[in-house]
Amino acid sequence: MAGKTRTSAAATGKTAPKLQPGEGAEPVLLSGGNPQIAKGYGDAPVQAYIAAMPGWKSELGQRLDALIERAVPGVRKAVKWNSPLYGVEEGHWFLGIHVFTKYVKVSFFRGASLDPVPPGPSKQKEVRYLDIYEKDELDEARFAAWVKQASALPGEKM
């Protein structure tokens, strides 16, 4: 390579390819440690996202995914906007997960209709959040109840 220099993708204005975990590269982590996973439908992209969640968040992601699957057999999954989404009808989602620096945010898209209402308020009238920090004890029974309730409501079209 005498006389040639390597130029980064950022310097050329080109986008570097997004690699899934296991494709020979560490996953790209965006702001707050959120994994950058290519948009996709089904279990595989969601599992790639969960595997790329940093540190303790990956184990939590596995627990949440398993709880959601048990609460809603046959749940549909996708990764859109670098977040796993869960739904019962194609293109209609009742729950999403997103990684932040210090916690994992679970978004219930019709959370204001759940009983009890999840604790995290939103600027959006219907949305409620559950923020889970590393030292938090996850109330699995309550979470599963919220998931079952949320899955019975009309999903958010995205």
C-alpha positions in Angstrom: 0.0 0.0 0.0 2.9 2.3 -0.6 1.7 5.8 -1.3 -1.9 5.1 -0.4 -3.7 6.2 2.7 -6.7 4.7 4.3 -9.7 7.0 4.6 -12.4 6.3 7.2 -16.0 6.0 6.1 -16.8 9.1 8.0 -14.2 11.1 6.2 -15.6 10.1 2.8 -19.2 10.7 3.7 -20.0 7.0 3.1 -21.8 4.9 5.7 -20.0 2.0 7.2 -22.0 -1.3 6.9 -23.9 -2.3 10.0 -22.7 -5.7 11.2 -24.8 -7.9 13.3 -23.2 -9.6 16.3 -21.3 -12.6 15.2 -20.4 -11.1 11.8 -16.8 -10.4 12.9 -17.2 -7.0 14.5 -18.4 -5.6 17.8 -21.9 -4.0 17.5 -22.0 -0.3 17.1 -23.4 1.4 20.2 -25.2 4.7 19.7 -25.8 7.4 22.2 -26.4 6.0 25.7 -25.2 2.5 24.7 -28.2 1.7 22.5 -27.2 -1.0 19.9 -27.4 -0.1 16.3 -29.1 -3.0 14.7 -30.4 -3.1 11.1 -34.2 -2.9 10.8 -35.8 -6.3 10.6 -38.8 -8.5 11.4 -39.0 -11.6 13.4 -37.0 -13.0 16.4 -33.5 -12.9 14.8 -33.1 -9.1 14.8 -34.5 -8.8 18.3 -32.1 -11.5 19.5 -29.2 -9.6 17.8 -30.3 -6.4 19.6 -30.4 -8.2 23.0 -27.0 -9.8 22.4 -25.6 -6.4 21.6 -27.0 -4.7 24.7 -24.0 -3.7 26.9 -23.2 -5.3 30.2 -26.0 -6.2 32.6 -28.6 -4.9 30.1 -28.2 -7.9 27.9 -29.3 -10.3 30.6 -32.2 -8.0 31.4 -33.2 -8.0 27.7 -33.2 -11.8 27.7 -35.5 -11.8 30.8 -37.9 -9.2 29.3 -38.0 -11.1 26.0 -38.8 -14.4 27.7 -41.4 -12.8 29.9 -43.1 -11.2 26.9 -43.0 -14.5 25.0 -44.6 -16.4 27.9 -47.3 -13.7 28.5 -48.2 -13.5 24.7 -47.6 -16.8 22.9 -46.9 -16.1 19.3 -45.9 -12.5 19.8 -44.6 -10.7 16.7 -41.2 -9.0 16.9 -39.2 -6.5 15.0 -36.4 -4.0 15.3 -37.2 -0.6 14.1 -35.5 2.7 15.0 -32.8 0.7 16.9 -35.4 -0.6 19.3 -37.1 -4.0 19.6 -40.9 -3.8 19.2 -43.5 -6.4 20.2 -47.0 -6.8 18.8 -49.8 -9.2 18.1 -50.8 -7.9 14.7 -48.5 -7.2 11.8 -47.3 -3.6 12.0 -49.1 -2.8 15.2 -47.0 -2.7 18.3 -47.9 -2.6 22.0 -44.4 -2.4 23.6 -40.9 -1.3 22.8 -37.5 -1.5 24.5 -34.7 1.1 24.3 -31.2 1.2 26.0 -30.0 4.3 27.8 -26.7 4.9 29.6 -27.9 4.0 33.1 -31.2 2.1 32.4 -33.4 0.2 30.0 -36.7 1.9 29.1 -39.8 -0.2 28.4 -42.4 1.8 26.5 -46.1 0.7 26.8 -47.7 2.5 23.8 -51.1 2.4 25.4 -49.8 2.3 29.0 -52.3 4.9 30.3 -55.0 2.1 29.9 -53.1 -0.4 32.0 -54.0 -1.3 35.6 -52.0 -0.2 37.5 -50.6 2.4 35.2 -46.8 2.0 34.7 -44.9 4.6 36.7 -43.1 6.6 34.0 -45.1 9.5 32.6 -44.8 10.6 29.0 -45.5 13.8 27.0 -47.7 11.5 24.9 -51.2 11.0 26.4 -51.3 7.2 26.0 -47.7 6.2 26.5 -46.3 5.1 29.9 -42.7 3.9 30.7 -41.0 1.5 33.0 -37.4 2.5 33.5 -35.3 -0.4 34.8 -31.9 0.3 36.5 -29.2 -2.2 37.3 -30.0 -2.5 41.0 -33.8 -2.6 40.5 -35.8 -5.7 41.4 -38.1 -6.5 38.4 -41.6 -7.4 39.6 -42.0 -10.2 36.9 -45.6 -10.9 37.8 -46.6 -7.2 37.4 -44.6 -6.9 34.2 -46.3 -10.0 32.8 -49.7 -8.6 33.7 -48.9 -5.3 32.0 -47.7 -7.2 28.9 -50.9 -9.3 28.8 -53.1 -6.2 29.2 -51.1 -4.2 26.6 -51.3 -7.0 24.1 -55.1 -7.0 24.3 -55.3 -3.2 23.4 -55.2 -1.8 19.9 -51.5 -1.7 18.9 -49.7 1.4 17.8 -49.2 1.5 14.0 -45.5 2.1 13.2 
